[in-house]
């Protein structure tokens, strides 16, 4: 039986939310408001259905919130 890692769990959460092309840990992500781009280090699903992403932006930790609509738009790539 396959052991589930953090990426597998997030892929399942995104799939349950109907998001087919979602960011994964290690992917680059661009924020909507400020246009900051960084590497995804952690993804946490909020009770509201949105997601909190911890990014590494030039060595600094930044958190951002991503809605299902923003992720589905593909504009984060």
HTML snippet that shows the backbone in 3Dmol.js (N, CA, C, O; Angstrom):
<script src="https://3Dmol.org/build/3Dmol-min.js"></script>
<div id="view" style="width:600px;height:400px;position:relative"></div>
<script>
const pdb = `
ATOM      1  N   UNK A   1       0.835  -1.183   0.000  1.00  0.00           N
ATOM      2  CA  UNK A   1       0.000   0.000   0.000  1.00  0.00           C
ATOM      3  C   UNK A   1       0.882   1.250   0.000  1.00  0.00           C
ATOM      4  O   UNK A   1       1.891   1.313   0.701  1.00  0.00           O
ATOM      5  N   UNK A   2       0.486   2.232  -0.791  1.00  0.00           N
ATOM      6  CA  UNK A   2       1.252   3.475  -0.905  1.00  0.00           C
ATOM      7  C   UNK A   2       1.114   4.311   0.353  1.00  0.00           C
ATOM      8  O   UNK A   2       0.028   4.438   0.918  1.00  0.00           O
ATOM      9  N   UNK A   3       2.247   4.885   0.788  1.00  0.00           N
ATOM     10  CA  UNK A   3       2.203   5.841   1.899  1.00  0.00           C
ATOM     11  C   UNK A   3       1.920   7.226   1.325  1.00  0.00           C
ATOM     12  O   UNK A   3       2.478   7.601   0.294  1.00  0.00           O
ATOM     13  N   UNK A   4       1.062   7.974   1.987  1.00  0.00           N
ATOM     14  CA  UNK A   4       0.668   9.302   1.524  1.00  0.00           C
ATOM     15  C   UNK A   4       1.598  10.343   2.109  1.00  0.00           C
ATOM     16  O   UNK A   4       1.844  10.367   3.315  1.00  0.00           O
ATOM     17  N   UNK A   5       2.117  11.213   1.236  1.00  0.00           N
ATOM     18  CA  UNK A   5       2.930  12.320   1.735  1.00  0.00           C
ATOM     19  C   UNK A   5       2.109  13.608   1.672  1.00  0.00           C
ATOM     20  O   UNK A   5       0.945  13.597   1.270  1.00  0.00           O
ATOM     21  N   UNK A   6       2.724  14.706   2.070  1.00  0.00           N
ATOM     22  CA  UNK A   6       2.014  15.990   2.155  1.00  0.00           C
ATOM     23  C   UNK A   6       1.460  16.433   0.805  1.00  0.00           C
ATOM     24  O   UNK A   6       0.348  16.956   0.734  1.00  0.00           O
ATOM     25  N   UNK A   7       2.231  16.228  -0.272  1.00  0.00           N
ATOM     26  CA  UNK A   7       1.752  16.597  -1.602  1.00  0.00           C
ATOM     27  C   UNK A   7       0.541  15.778  -2.006  1.00  0.00           C
ATOM     28  O   UNK A   7      -0.398  16.309  -2.599  1.00  0.00           O
ATOM     29  N   UNK A   8       0.553  14.483  -1.690  1.00  0.00           N
ATOM     30  CA  UNK A   8      -0.596  13.630  -2.011  1.00  0.00           C
ATOM     31  C   UNK A   8      -1.848  14.126  -1.308  1.00  0.00           C
ATOM     32  O   UNK A   8      -2.920  14.181  -1.910  1.00  0.00           O
ATOM     33  N   UNK A   9      -1.718  14.482  -0.053  1.00  0.00           N
ATOM     34  CA  UNK A   9      -2.868  14.950   0.725  1.00  0.00           C
ATOM     35  C   UNK A   9      -3.412  16.258   0.145  1.00  0.00           C
ATOM     36  O   UNK A   9      -4.627  16.435   0.058  1.00  0.00           O
ATOM     37  N   UNK A  10      -2.525  17.173  -0.251  1.00  0.00           N
ATOM     38  CA  UNK A  10      -2.986  18.438  -0.802  1.00  0.00           C
ATOM     39  C   UNK A  10      -3.636  18.222  -2.169  1.00  0.00           C
ATOM     40  O   UNK A  10      -4.623  18.880  -2.496  1.00  0.00           O
ATOM     41  N   UNK A  11      -3.085  17.299  -2.970  1.00  0.00           N
ATOM     42  CA  UNK A  11      -3.710  17.008  -4.260  1.00  0.00           C
ATOM     43  C   UNK A  11      -5.128  16.504  -4.057  1.00  0.00           C
ATOM     44  O   UNK A  11      -6.027  16.851  -4.824  1.00  0.00           O
ATOM     45  N   UNK A  12      -5.337  15.686  -3.028  1.00  0.00           N
ATOM     46  CA  UNK A  12      -6.673  15.186  -2.744  1.00  0.00           C
ATOM     47  C   UNK A  12      -7.583  16.336  -2.308  1.00  0.00           C
ATOM     48  O   UNK A  12      -8.740  16.391  -2.725  1.00  0.00           O
ATOM     49  N   UNK A  13      -7.085  17.254  -1.478  1.00  0.00           N
ATOM     50  CA  UNK A  13      -7.878  18.404  -1.037  1.00  0.00           C
ATOM     51  C   UNK A  13      -8.257  19.288  -2.228  1.00  0.00           C
ATOM     52  O   UNK A  13      -9.396  19.742  -2.332  1.00  0.00           O
ATOM     53  N   UNK A  14      -7.291  19.529  -3.129  1.00  0.00           N
ATOM     54  CA  UNK A  14      -7.581  20.332  -4.314  1.00  0.00           C
ATOM     55  C   UNK A  14      -8.601  19.624  -5.195  1.00  0.00           C
ATOM     56  O   UNK A  14      -9.517  20.262  -5.714  1.00  0.00           O
ATOM     57  N   UNK A  15      -8.455  18.320  -5.369  1.00  0.00           N
ATOM     58  CA  UNK A  15      -9.395  17.560  -6.197  1.00  0.00           C
ATOM     59  C   UNK A  15     -10.801  17.636  -5.610  1.00  0.00           C
ATOM     60  O   UNK A  15     -11.774  17.793  -6.347  1.00  0.00           O
ATOM     61  N   UNK A  16     -10.910  17.524  -4.285  1.00  0.00           N
ATOM     62  CA  UNK A  16     -12.210  17.625  -3.639  1.00  0.00           C
ATOM     63  C   UNK A  16     -12.812  19.006  -3.816  1.00  0.00           C
ATOM     64  O   UNK A  16     -14.033  19.160  -3.794  1.00  0.00           O
ATOM     65  N   UNK A  17     -11.962  20.016  -3.990  1.00  0.00           N
ATOM     66  CA  UNK A  17     -12.434  21.386  -4.209  1.00  0.00           C
ATOM     67  C   UNK A  17     -12.724  21.653  -5.682  1.00  0.00           C
ATOM     68  O   UNK A  17     -13.191  22.735  -6.039  1.00  0.00           O
ATOM     69  N   UNK A  18     -12.452  20.678  -6.528  1.00  0.00           N
ATOM     70  CA  UNK A  18     -12.703  20.846  -7.954  1.00  0.00           C
ATOM     71  C   UNK A  18     -11.585  21.546  -8.692  1.00  0.00           C
ATOM     72  O   UNK A  18     -11.785  21.977  -9.828  1.00  0.00           O
ATOM     73  N   UNK A  19     -10.407  21.677  -8.086  1.00  0.00           N
ATOM     74  CA  UNK A  19      -9.278  22.352  -8.718  1.00  0.00           C
ATOM     75  C   UNK A  19      -8.391  21.290  -9.359  1.00  0.00           C
ATOM     76  O   UNK A  19      -7.831  20.441  -8.666  1.00  0.00           O
ATOM     77  N   UNK A  20      -8.264  21.341 -10.683  1.00  0.00           N
ATOM     78  CA  UNK A  20      -7.509  20.308 -11.383  1.00  0.00           C
ATOM     79  C   UNK A  20      -6.032  20.640 -11.522  1.00  0.00           C
ATOM     80  O   UNK A  20      -5.194  19.740 -11.467  1.00  0.00           O
ATOM     81  N   UNK A  21      -5.699  21.897 -11.698  1.00  0.00           N
ATOM     82  CA  UNK A  21      -4.308  22.300 -11.916  1.00  0.00           C
ATOM     83  C   UNK A  21      -3.876  23.209 -10.768  1.00  0.00           C
ATOM     84  O   UNK A  21      -3.825  24.429 -10.921  1.00  0.00           O
ATOM     85  N   UNK A  22      -3.573  22.621  -9.643  1.00  0.00           N
ATOM     86  CA  UNK A  22      -3.269  23.389  -8.431  1.00  0.00           C
ATOM     87  C   UNK A  22      -1.774  23.395  -8.148  1.00  0.00           C
ATOM     88  O   UNK A  22      -1.049  22.505  -8.593  1.00  0.00           O
ATOM     89  N   UNK A  23      -1.308  24.406  -7.402  1.00  0.00           N
ATOM     90  CA  UNK A  23       0.108  24.434  -7.037  1.00  0.00           C
ATOM     91  C   UNK A  23       0.448  23.299  -6.088  1.00  0.00           C
ATOM     92  O   UNK A  23      -0.408  22.803  -5.357  1.00  0.00           O
ATOM     93  N   UNK A  24       1.702  22.900  -6.111  1.00  0.00           N
ATOM     94  CA  UNK A  24       2.198  21.856  -5.219  1.00  0.00           C
ATOM     95  C   UNK A  24       3.420  22.399  -4.493  1.00  0.00           C
ATOM     96  O   UNK A  24       3.999  23.402  -4.912  1.00  0.00           O
ATOM     97  N   UNK A  25       3.805  21.759  -3.436  1.00  0.00           N
ATOM     98  CA  UNK A  25       5.010  22.142  -2.715  1.00  0.00           C
ATOM     99  C   UNK A  25       6.186  22.026  -3.685  1.00  0.00           C
ATOM    100  O   UNK A  25       6.358  21.013  -4.362  1.00  0.00           O
ATOM    101  N   UNK A  26       6.980  23.078  -3.733  1.00  0.00           N
ATOM    102  CA  UNK A  26       8.105  23.142  -4.649  1.00  0.00           C
ATOM    103  C   UNK A  26       7.804  23.915  -5.922  1.00  0.00           C
ATOM    104  O   UNK A  26       8.729  24.297  -6.640  1.00  0.00           O
ATOM    105  N   UNK A  27       6.519  24.156  -6.222  1.00  0.00           N
ATOM    106  CA  UNK A  27       6.136  24.934  -7.400  1.00  0.00           C
ATOM    107  C   UNK A  27       6.292  26.421  -7.125  1.00  0.00           C
ATOM    108  O   UNK A  27       6.333  26.846  -5.970  1.00  0.00           O
ATOM    109  N   UNK A  28       6.378  27.203  -8.183  1.00  0.00           N
ATOM    110  CA  UNK A  28       6.392  28.656  -8.086  1.00  0.00           C
ATOM    111  C   UNK A  28       4.946  29.154  -8.050  1.00  0.00           C
ATOM    112  O   UNK A  28       4.069  28.598  -8.712  1.00  0.00           O
ATOM    113  N   UNK A  29       4.714  30.202  -7.272  1.00  0.00           N
ATOM    114  CA  UNK A  29       3.373  30.766  -7.124  1.00  0.00           C
ATOM    115  C   UNK A  29       3.494  32.275  -7.119  1.00  0.00           C
ATOM    116  O   UNK A  29       4.368  32.827  -6.451  1.00  0.00           O
ATOM    117  N   UNK A  30       2.616  32.955  -7.864  1.00  0.00           N
ATOM    118  CA  UNK A  30       2.581  34.410  -7.907  1.00  0.00           C
ATOM    119  C   UNK A  30       1.319  34.899  -7.212  1.00  0.00           C
ATOM    120  O   UNK A  30       0.220  34.438  -7.522  1.00  0.00           O
ATOM    121  N   UNK A  31       1.470  35.839  -6.266  1.00  0.00           N
ATOM    122  CA  UNK A  31       0.320  36.355  -5.531  1.00  0.00           C
ATOM    123  C   UNK A  31      -0.472  37.323  -6.400  1.00  0.00           C
ATOM    124  O   UNK A  31       0.071  37.957  -7.305  1.00  0.00           O
ATOM    125  N   UNK A  32      -1.769  37.427  -6.107  1.00  0.00           N
ATOM    126  CA  UNK A  32      -2.661  38.256  -6.921  1.00  0.00           C
ATOM    127  C   UNK A  32      -2.462  39.741  -6.660  1.00  0.00           C
ATOM    128  O   UNK A  32      -2.359  40.521  -7.607  1.00  0.00           O
ATOM    129  N   UNK A  33      -2.406  40.145  -5.404  1.00  0.00           N
ATOM    130  CA  UNK A  33      -2.391  41.577  -5.081  1.00  0.00           C
ATOM    131  C   UNK A  33      -1.046  42.233  -5.318  1.00  0.00           C
ATOM    132  O   UNK A  33      -0.977  43.294  -5.939  1.00  0.00           O
ATOM    133  N   UNK A  34       0.028  41.617  -4.831  1.00  0.00           N
ATOM    134  CA  UNK A  34       1.335  42.273  -4.901  1.00  0.00           C
ATOM    135  C   UNK A  34       2.222  41.738  -6.017  1.00  0.00           C
ATOM    136  O   UNK A  34       3.250  42.336  -6.334  1.00  0.00           O
ATOM    137  N   UNK A  35       1.832  40.615  -6.615  1.00  0.00           N
ATOM    138  CA  UNK A  35       2.635  40.046  -7.696  1.00  0.00           C
ATOM    139  C   UNK A  35       3.921  39.394  -7.235  1.00  0.00           C
ATOM    140  O   UNK A  35       4.804  39.123  -8.049  1.00  0.00           O
ATOM    141  N   UNK A  36       4.045  39.133  -5.924  1.00  0.00           N
ATOM    142  CA  UNK A  36       5.234  38.448  -5.420  1.00  0.00           C
ATOM    143  C   UNK A  36       5.257  37.023  -5.934  1.00  0.00           C
ATOM    144  O   UNK A  36       4.219  36.366  -6.023  1.00  0.00           O
ATOM    145  N   UNK A  37       6.443  36.552  -6.269  1.00  0.00           N
ATOM    146  CA  UNK A  37       6.597  35.186  -6.764  1.00  0.00           C
ATOM    147  C   UNK A  37       7.560  34.450  -5.851  1.00  0.00           C
ATOM    148  O   UNK A  37       8.635  34.950  -5.519  1.00  0.00           O
ATOM    149  N   UNK A  38       7.153  33.245  -5.450  1.00  0.00           N
ATOM    150  CA  UNK A  38       8.008  32.460  -4.580  1.00  0.00           C
ATOM    151  C   UNK A  38       7.692  30.981  -4.675  1.00  0.00           C
ATOM    152  O   UNK A  38       6.745  30.567  -5.343  1.00  0.00           O
ATOM    153  N   UNK A  39       8.501  30.203  -3.998  1.00  0.00           N
ATOM    154  CA  UNK A  39       8.333  28.755  -3.977  1.00  0.00           C
ATOM    155  C   UNK A  39       7.347  28.355  -2.885  1.00  0.00           C
ATOM    156  O   UNK A  39       7.450  28.828  -1.753  1.00  0.00           O
ATOM    157  N   UNK A  40       6.404  27.498  -3.214  1.00  0.00           N
ATOM    158  CA  UNK A  40       5.425  27.008  -2.248  1.00  0.00           C
ATOM    159  C   UNK A  40       6.120  26.036  -1.296  1.00  0.00           C
ATOM    160  O   UNK A  40       6.699  25.039  -1.729  1.00  0.00           O
ATOM    161  N   UNK A  41       6.057  26.335   0.013  1.00  0.00           N
ATOM    162  CA  UNK A  41       6.681  25.491   1.032  1.00  0.00           C
ATOM    163  C   UNK A  41       5.653  24.727   1.859  1.00  0.00           C
ATOM    164  O   UNK A  41       5.949  23.660   2.397  1.00  0.00           O
ATOM    165  N   UNK A  42       4.458  25.272   1.957  1.00  0.00           N
ATOM    166  CA  UNK A  42       3.416  24.643   2.772  1.00  0.00           C
ATOM    167  C   UNK A  42       2.058  25.106   2.262  1.00  0.00           C
ATOM    168  O   UNK A  42       1.900  26.250   1.834  1.00  0.00           O
ATOM    169  N   UNK A  43       1.079  24.205   2.311  1.00  0.00           N
ATOM    170  CA  UNK A  43      -0.286  24.533   1.904  1.00  0.00           C
ATOM    171  C   UNK A  43      -1.229  24.060   2.999  1.00  0.00           C
ATOM    172  O   UNK A  43      -1.176  22.906   3.424  1.00  0.00           O
ATOM    173  N   UNK A  44      -2.095  24.966   3.452  1.00  0.00           N
ATOM    174  CA  UNK A  44      -3.048  24.649   4.516  1.00  0.00           C
ATOM    175  C   UNK A  44      -4.444  25.018   4.021  1.00  0.00           C
ATOM    176  O   UNK A  44      -4.665  26.133   3.549  1.00  0.00           O
ATOM    177  N   UNK A  45      -5.370  24.094   4.129  1.00  0.00           N
ATOM    178  CA  UNK A  45      -6.748  24.389   3.722  1.00  0.00           C
ATOM    179  C   UNK A  45      -7.488  25.028   4.888  1.00  0.00           C
ATOM    180  O   UNK A  45      -7.471  24.510   6.005  1.00  0.00           O
ATOM    181  N   UNK A  46      -8.137  26.158   4.620  1.00  0.00           N
ATOM    182  CA  UNK A  46      -8.953  26.839   5.626  1.00  0.00           C
ATOM    183  C   UNK A  46     -10.344  26.219   5.683  1.00  0.00           C
ATOM    184  O   UNK A  46     -10.779  25.568   4.733  1.00  0.00           O
ATOM    185  N   UNK A  47     -11.028  26.420   6.782  1.00  0.00           N
ATOM    186  CA  UNK A  47     -12.406  25.921   6.911  1.00  0.00           C
ATOM    187  C   UNK A  47     -13.341  26.557   5.893  1.00  0.00           C
ATOM    188  O   UNK A  47     -14.370  25.978   5.545  1.00  0.00           O
ATOM    189  N   UNK A  48     -12.987  27.744   5.416  1.00  0.00           N
ATOM    190  CA  UNK A  48     -13.829  28.462   4.447  1.00  0.00           C
ATOM    191  C   UNK A  48     -13.706  27.899   3.038  1.00  0.00           C
ATOM    192  O   UNK A  48     -14.488  28.255   2.155  1.00  0.00           O
ATOM    193  N   UNK A  49     -12.729  27.021   2.821  1.00  0.00           N
ATOM    194  CA  UNK A  49     -12.512  26.459   1.494  1.00  0.00           C
ATOM    195  C   UNK A  49     -11.341  27.072   0.763  1.00  0.00           C
ATOM    196  O   UNK A  49     -10.875  26.518  -0.233  1.00  0.00           O
ATOM    197  N   UNK A  50     -10.851  28.220   1.245  1.00  0.00           N
ATOM    198  CA  UNK A  50      -9.669  28.821   0.630  1.00  0.00           C
ATOM    199  C   UNK A  50      -8.422  28.098   1.152  1.00  0.00           C
ATOM    200  O   UNK A  50      -8.514  27.221   2.010  1.00  0.00           O
ATOM    201  N   UNK A  51      -7.272  28.476   0.628  1.00  0.00           N
ATOM    202  CA  UNK A  51      -6.019  27.839   1.016  1.00  0.00           C
ATOM    203  C   UNK A  51      -5.008  28.890   1.449  1.00  0.00           C
ATOM    204  O   UNK A  51      -4.929  29.965   0.854  1.00  0.00           O
ATOM    205  N   UNK A  52      -4.234  28.579   2.486  1.00  0.00           N
ATOM    206  CA  UNK A  52      -3.111  29.415   2.910  1.00  0.00           C
ATOM    207  C   UNK A  52      -1.859  28.776   2.349  1.00  0.00           C
ATOM    208  O   UNK A  52      -1.649  27.572   2.503  1.00  0.00           O
ATOM    209  N   UNK A  53      -1.029  29.571   1.701  1.00  0.00           N
ATOM    210  CA  UNK A  53       0.215  29.080   1.138  1.00  0.00           C
ATOM    211  C   UNK A  53       1.378  29.809   1.778  1.00  0.00           C
ATOM    212  O   UNK A  53       1.403  31.038   1.832  1.00  0.00           O
ATOM    213  N   UNK A  54       2.346  29.035   2.266  1.00  0.00           N
ATOM    214  CA  UNK A  54       3.578  29.614   2.798  1.00  0.00           C
ATOM    215  C   UNK A  54       4.588  29.592   1.664  1.00  0.00           C
ATOM    216  O   UNK A  54       4.918  28.538   1.120  1.00  0.00           O
ATOM    217  N   UNK A  55       5.072  30.785   1.319  1.00  0.00           N
ATOM    218  CA  UNK A  55       6.001  30.936   0.213  1.00  0.00           C
ATOM    219  C   UNK A  55       7.382  31.324   0.706  1.00  0.00           C
ATOM    220  O   UNK A  55       7.523  32.003   1.723  1.00  0.00           O
ATOM    221  N   UNK A  56       8.389  30.891  -0.015  1.00  0.00           N
ATOM    222  CA  UNK A  56       9.748  31.366   0.190  1.00  0.00           C
ATOM    223  C   UNK A  56       9.994  32.372  -0.921  1.00  0.00           C
ATOM    224  O   UNK A  56      10.130  31.998  -2.087  1.00  0.00           O
ATOM    225  N   UNK A  57      10.052  33.654  -0.559  1.00  0.00           N
ATOM    226  CA  UNK A  57      10.281  34.736  -1.516  1.00  0.00           C
ATOM    227  C   UNK A  57      11.643  35.338  -1.216  1.00  0.00           C
ATOM    228  O   UNK A  57      11.805  36.082  -0.249  1.00  0.00           O
ATOM    229  N   UNK A  58      12.616  35.012  -2.047  1.00  0.00           N
ATOM    230  CA  UNK A  58      13.985  35.514  -1.858  1.00  0.00           C
ATOM    231  C   UNK A  58      14.497  35.261  -0.452  1.00  0.00           C
ATOM    232  O   UNK A  58      15.111  36.142   0.151  1.00  0.00           O
ATOM    233  N   UNK A  59      14.251  34.062   0.082  1.00  0.00           N
ATOM    234  CA  UNK A  59      14.747  33.681   1.399  1.00  0.00           C
ATOM    235  C   UNK A  59      13.870  34.115   2.562  1.00  0.00           C
ATOM    236  O   UNK A  59      14.152  33.769   3.710  1.00  0.00           O
ATOM    237  N   UNK A  60      12.818  34.861   2.287  1.00  0.00           N
ATOM    238  CA  UNK A  60      11.902  35.302   3.339  1.00  0.00           C
ATOM    239  C   UNK A  60      10.593  34.530   3.252  1.00  0.00           C
ATOM    240  O   UNK A  60      10.117  34.208   2.164  1.00  0.00           O
ATOM    241  N   UNK A  61      10.016  34.238   4.424  1.00  0.00           N
ATOM    242  CA  UNK A  61       8.732  33.552   4.471  1.00  0.00           C
ATOM    243  C   UNK A  61       7.605  34.555   4.319  1.00  0.00           C
ATOM    244  O   UNK A  61       7.552  35.560   5.028  1.00  0.00           O
ATOM    245  N   UNK A  62       6.702  34.274   3.386  1.00  0.00           N
ATOM    246  CA  UNK A  62       5.508  35.091   3.175  1.00  0.00           C
ATOM    247  C   UNK A  62       4.316  34.157   3.110  1.00  0.00           C
ATOM    248  O   UNK A  62       4.385  33.103   2.479  1.00  0.00           O
ATOM    249  N   UNK A  63       3.232  34.533   3.755  1.00  0.00           N
ATOM    250  CA  UNK A  63       1.985  33.770   3.684  1.00  0.00           C
ATOM    251  C   UNK A  63       1.007  34.510   2.799  1.00  0.00           C
ATOM    252  O   UNK A  63       0.958  35.740   2.808  1.00  0.00           O
ATOM    253  N   UNK A  64       0.235  33.768   2.040  1.00  0.00           N
ATOM    254  CA  UNK A  64      -0.806  34.350   1.216  1.00  0.00           C
ATOM    255  C   UNK A  64      -2.027  33.438   1.249  1.00  0.00           C
ATOM    256  O   UNK A  64      -1.915  32.241   1.513  1.00  0.00           O
ATOM    257  N   UNK A  65      -3.175  34.008   0.982  1.00  0.00           N
ATOM    258  CA  UNK A  65      -4.407  33.226   0.903  1.00  0.00           C
ATOM    259  C   UNK A  65      -4.819  33.133  -0.552  1.00  0.00           C
ATOM    260  O   UNK A  65      -4.817  34.131  -1.273  1.00  0.00           O
ATOM    261  N   UNK A  66      -5.169  31.941  -0.977  1.00  0.00           N
ATOM    262  CA  UNK A  66      -5.612  31.720  -2.351  1.00  0.00           C
ATOM    263  C   UNK A  66      -7.021  31.144  -2.336  1.00  0.00           C
ATOM    264  O   UNK A  66      -7.293  30.149  -1.664  1.00  0.00           O
ATOM    265  N   UNK A  67      -7.905  31.781  -3.082  1.00  0.00           N
ATOM    266  CA  UNK A  67      -9.274  31.274  -3.193  1.00  0.00           C
ATOM    267  C   UNK A  67      -9.330  30.212  -4.287  1.00  0.00           C
ATOM    268  O   UNK A  67      -8.447  30.134  -5.141  1.00  0.00           O
ATOM    269  N   UNK A  68     -10.362  29.413  -4.248  1.00  0.00           N
ATOM    270  CA  UNK A  68     -10.565  28.400  -5.273  1.00  0.00           C
ATOM    271  C   UNK A  68     -10.639  29.065  -6.645  1.00  0.00           C
ATOM    272  O   UNK A  68     -10.075  28.554  -7.613  1.00  0.00           O
ATOM    273  N   UNK A  69     -11.332  30.200  -6.736  1.00  0.00           N
ATOM    274  CA  UNK A  69     -11.468  30.907  -8.008  1.00  0.00           C
ATOM    275  C   UNK A  69     -10.105  31.354  -8.557  1.00  0.00           C
ATOM    276  O   UNK A  69      -9.846  31.231  -9.754  1.00  0.00           O
ATOM    277  N   UNK A  70      -9.240  31.871  -7.680  1.00  0.00           N
ATOM    278  CA  UNK A  70      -7.912  32.324  -8.108  1.00  0.00           C
ATOM    279  C   UNK A  70      -7.100  31.142  -8.597  1.00  0.00           C
ATOM    280  O   UNK A  70      -6.415  31.239  -9.616  1.00  0.00           O
ATOM    281  N   UNK A  71      -7.167  30.029  -7.887  1.00  0.00           N
ATOM    282  CA  UNK A  71      -6.406  28.854  -8.302  1.00  0.00           C
ATOM    283  C   UNK A  71      -6.927  28.299  -9.627  1.00  0.00           C
ATOM    284  O   UNK A  71      -6.142  27.899 -10.487  1.00  0.00           O
ATOM    285  N   UNK A  72      -8.245  28.276  -9.791  1.00  0.00           N
ATOM    286  CA  UNK A  72      -8.834  27.779 -11.033  1.00  0.00           C
ATOM    287  C   UNK A  72      -8.492  28.672 -12.226  1.00  0.00           C
ATOM    288  O   UNK A  72      -8.410  28.187 -13.354  1.00  0.00           O
ATOM    289  N   UNK A  73      -8.295  29.956 -11.992  1.00  0.00           N
ATOM    290  CA  UNK A  73      -8.014  30.892 -13.086  1.00  0.00           C
ATOM    291  C   UNK A  73      -6.673  30.610 -13.744  1.00  0.00           C
ATOM    292  O   UNK A  73      -6.480  30.943 -14.914  1.00  0.00           O
ATOM    293  N   UNK A  74      -5.744  30.002 -13.014  1.00  0.00           N
ATOM    294  CA  UNK A  74      -4.414  29.725 -13.550  1.00  0.00           C
ATOM    295  C   UNK A  74      -3.504  30.932 -13.547  1.00  0.00           C
ATOM    296  O   UNK A  74      -2.359  30.835 -13.988  1.00  0.00           O
ATOM    297  N   UNK A  75      -3.987  32.086 -13.057  1.00  0.00           N
ATOM    298  CA  UNK A  75      -3.186  33.314 -13.059  1.00  0.00           C
ATOM    299  C   UNK A  75      -2.018  33.271 -12.073  1.00  0.00           C
ATOM    300  O   UNK A  75      -1.126  34.117 -12.125  1.00  0.00           O
ATOM    301  N   UNK A  76      -2.028  32.297 -11.188  1.00  0.00           N
ATOM    302  CA  UNK A  76      -0.964  32.185 -10.169  1.00  0.00           C
ATOM    303  C   UNK A  76       0.321  31.636 -10.752  1.00  0.00           C
ATOM    304  O   UNK A  76       1.360  31.688 -10.094  1.00  0.00           O
ATOM    305  N   UNK A  77       0.282  31.110 -11.973  1.00  0.00           N
ATOM    306  CA  UNK A  77       1.460  30.456 -12.575  1.00  0.00           C
ATOM    307  C   UNK A  77       2.481  31.457 -13.046  1.00  0.00           C
ATOM    308  O   UNK A  77       3.524  31.074 -13.574  1.00  0.00           O
TER     309      UNK A  77
END
`;
const viewer = $3Dmol.createViewer("view");
viewer.addModel(pdb, "pdb");
viewer.setStyle({}, {cartoon: {color: "spectrum"}});
viewer.zoomTo();
viewer.render();
</script>
